[in-house]
């Protein structure tokens, strides 16, 4: 099969022909129709996360099961599937209470510890594949369907973690990126009272408004908290969601929170920041982390799209061999929404 190989940290992806995967006991192989290309993947490509090289990246797949290993009963050949990004045990306390992202026996990630979807075929433990619901036209829209498991599911998790209600004003930092754009979309779906997009690239604001933002804040002048307070009549935002997680964005988000405000941190490679204990106490503020999504949240996200309530934004679709070009654009922050590789 053809696959894009990462052979060392911060080196170009290389197109190679490698043996087709063969499933062992408890495993399955899917033909990949499309695979999303987001920052989660780019962190590995850019050398910010170490993996065992060579490695095939990618986890946001639309696939079709083509082979089953011994003992696999939950899948059949022809099943349309996506993949659950985390490699979890399924039996520890956290997995049993539907909080798999805190798995005590966490074994890593698809596309890092195991070869991923930047290839014509992908082999995974059968339990890592998730069947697509009826109502999703995965053959016609493989790129959009593939990114649901991350670009939609992660914001769905945030909405629940932050307890967003129709009376809340929500500010999204890094709103023009692949997750940020979909966070705006899901905040609007959740009927948030007001949704504000914060970004340093004003060229992305039109897309942010179309995705669900009511207002935009240009962060280039460094007066983000002041602008957010002005937009909320001095009350501050109820929920600030930070996909950038630099010290300046986190501190601005904290200063912009109103009474009872919640700051959600999602940047896996963020920086330490200062929080004012007196403000935390006086306004009863909360700071929380949010990791990916549970299996149920992925299933719920697939169902949301199948019902037509939301639709993923994939702005760039390229063939497998153009993966490196997409990552060059990701590195410069030039992609609004999501990009995806589509197999020929």
LINCOR-V838869 format. One record per backbone hydrogen bond with DSSP energy under -1.0 kcal/mol. NH is the residue of the N-H (numbers start at 1). CO is the residue of the C=O. E is the energy in kcal/mol with one decimal. If there is no record, write none. Layout:
BEGIN
nh=NH co=CO e=E
nh=NH co=CO e=E
END
This chain:
BEGIN
nh=3 co=16 e=-2.5
nh=4 co=118 e=-2.7
nh=5 co=14 e=-3.5
nh=6 co=55 e=-2.7
nh=11 co=8 e=-1.0
nh=14 co=5 e=-2.5
nh=16 co=3 e=-2.8
nh=18 co=1 e=-2.8
nh=26 co=70 e=-2.4
nh=27 co=24 e=-2.1
nh=28 co=124 e=-2.4
nh=29 co=67 e=-2.6
nh=30 co=122 e=-2.5
nh=31 co=64 e=-3.0
nh=32 co=120 e=-2.4
nh=33 co=62 e=-3.1
nh=34 co=62 e=-1.3
nh=35 co=341 e=-2.4
nh=36 co=60 e=-2.3
nh=37 co=339 e=-2.9
nh=42 co=38 e=-2.2
nh=43 co=39 e=-2.4
nh=45 co=41 e=-1.8
nh=46 co=42 e=-2.9
nh=47 co=44 e=-1.6
nh=48 co=43 e=-2.2
nh=49 co=43 e=-1.0
nh=55 co=6 e=-2.1
nh=61 co=59 e=-1.9
nh=62 co=34 e=-2.0
nh=63 co=81 e=-2.8
nh=64 co=31 e=-1.8
nh=65 co=79 e=-2.6
nh=66 co=29 e=-3.0
nh=67 co=29 e=-1.6
nh=69 co=27 e=-2.9
nh=72 co=69 e=-1.4
nh=78 co=65 e=-2.7
nh=79 co=76 e=-2.0
nh=81 co=63 e=-2.7
nh=82 co=130 e=-2.4
nh=84 co=128 e=-2.9
nh=87 co=108 e=-2.7
nh=96 co=92 e=-2.4
nh=97 co=93 e=-1.2
nh=98 co=95 e=-1.3
nh=99 co=94 e=-2.9
nh=102 co=99 e=-2.2
nh=103 co=100 e=-2.0
nh=106 co=103 e=-1.2
nh=107 co=87 e=-2.9
nh=110 co=85 e=-2.6
nh=111 co=114 e=-2.0
nh=112 co=109 e=-1.7
nh=113 co=109 e=-1.9
nh=114 co=109 e=-1.2
nh=116 co=56 e=-2.9
nh=117 co=58 e=-1.5
nh=118 co=57 e=-2.4
nh=119 co=117 e=-1.8
nh=120 co=2 e=-1.9
nh=122 co=30 e=-2.3
nh=124 co=28 e=-2.1
nh=126 co=26 e=-2.8
nh=128 co=125 e=-2.2
nh=129 co=126 e=-1.4
nh=130 co=82 e=-2.7
nh=132 co=80 e=-2.4
nh=136 co=133 e=-1.3
nh=138 co=136 e=-2.0
nh=141 co=137 e=-2.4
nh=145 co=141 e=-2.3
nh=146 co=142 e=-2.1
nh=147 co=143 e=-1.4
nh=150 co=147 e=-1.6
nh=151 co=147 e=-2.3
nh=153 co=148 e=-2.1
nh=154 co=150 e=-2.3
nh=156 co=152 e=-2.0
nh=157 co=153 e=-2.2
nh=158 co=154 e=-1.9
nh=159 co=155 e=-2.6
nh=160 co=156 e=-1.6
nh=161 co=157 e=-2.9
nh=162 co=158 e=-3.0
nh=164 co=159 e=-2.0
nh=168 co=165 e=-2.0
nh=170 co=194 e=-3.1
nh=171 co=239 e=-2.8
nh=172 co=196 e=-2.8
nh=173 co=241 e=-3.2
nh=174 co=198 e=-2.0
nh=175 co=198 e=-2.2
nh=177 co=174 e=-1.4
nh=181 co=177 e=-2.7
nh=183 co=179 e=-2.2
nh=184 co=180 e=-2.1
nh=185 co=181 e=-1.7
nh=186 co=182 e=-2.4
nh=187 co=183 e=-2.5
nh=188 co=184 e=-2.2
nh=189 co=185 e=-2.2
nh=190 co=186 e=-2.2
nh=191 co=188 e=-1.7
nh=192 co=187 e=-2.2
nh=193 co=168 e=-1.5
nh=194 co=168 e=-1.3
nh=196 co=170 e=-3.1
nh=197 co=215 e=-2.7
nh=198 co=172 e=-2.9
nh=199 co=217 e=-2.0
nh=204 co=201 e=-2.2
nh=205 co=202 e=-1.6
nh=208 co=204 e=-2.0
nh=209 co=205 e=-2.5
nh=210 co=206 e=-2.0
nh=211 co=207 e=-2.1
nh=212 co=208 e=-1.0
nh=213 co=208 e=-2.4
nh=214 co=195 e=-3.4
nh=215 co=195 e=-1.4
nh=217 co=197 e=-2.8
nh=219 co=199 e=-2.7
nh=222 co=219 e=-1.3
nh=227 co=223 e=-1.9
nh=228 co=224 e=-2.6
nh=229 co=225 e=-2.4
nh=230 co=226 e=-2.1
nh=231 co=227 e=-2.4
nh=232 co=228 e=-1.0
nh=233 co=230 e=-1.4
nh=234 co=229 e=-3.6
nh=235 co=232 e=-1.7
nh=237 co=256 e=-2.4
nh=238 co=169 e=-1.6
nh=239 co=169 e=-2.1
nh=240 co=262 e=-2.5
nh=241 co=171 e=-3.0
nh=242 co=264 e=-2.7
nh=243 co=173 e=-2.0
nh=250 co=246 e=-2.6
nh=251 co=247 e=-2.4
nh=252 co=248 e=-1.8
nh=253 co=249 e=-2.6
nh=254 co=250 e=-2.3
nh=255 co=251 e=-2.2
nh=256 co=252 e=-1.5
nh=258 co=237 e=-2.9
nh=260 co=283 e=-3.6
nh=261 co=258 e=-2.0
nh=262 co=238 e=-2.6
nh=263 co=286 e=-3.0
nh=264 co=240 e=-3.1
nh=265 co=288 e=-2.9
nh=266 co=242 e=-2.0
nh=270 co=267 e=-1.4
nh=271 co=245 e=-2.4
nh=280 co=276 e=-2.2
nh=281 co=277 e=-2.4
nh=282 co=278 e=-3.1
nh=283 co=279 e=-2.5
nh=285 co=280 e=-1.5
nh=286 co=261 e=-2.1
nh=288 co=263 e=-2.9
nh=290 co=265 e=-1.6
nh=298 co=294 e=-1.9
nh=299 co=295 e=-2.6
nh=300 co=296 e=-2.9
nh=301 co=297 e=-1.9
nh=302 co=298 e=-2.5
nh=303 co=299 e=-2.1
nh=304 co=300 e=-2.2
nh=305 co=301 e=-1.9
nh=306 co=302 e=-2.4
nh=307 co=303 e=-2.1
nh=308 co=305 e=-1.4
nh=309 co=304 e=-2.2
nh=315 co=338 e=-2.0
nh=316 co=338 e=-1.2
nh=318 co=340 e=-2.2
nh=322 co=319 e=-2.2
nh=323 co=320 e=-1.8
nh=326 co=322 e=-1.7
nh=327 co=323 e=-2.1
nh=328 co=324 e=-1.8
nh=329 co=325 e=-1.6
nh=330 co=326 e=-2.4
nh=331 co=327 e=-2.1
nh=333 co=330 e=-1.4
nh=334 co=329 e=-2.4
nh=337 co=176 e=-1.0
nh=338 co=313 e=-2.5
nh=340 co=316 e=-2.3
nh=341 co=35 e=-3.1
nh=342 co=318 e=-2.8
nh=343 co=33 e=-2.1
END
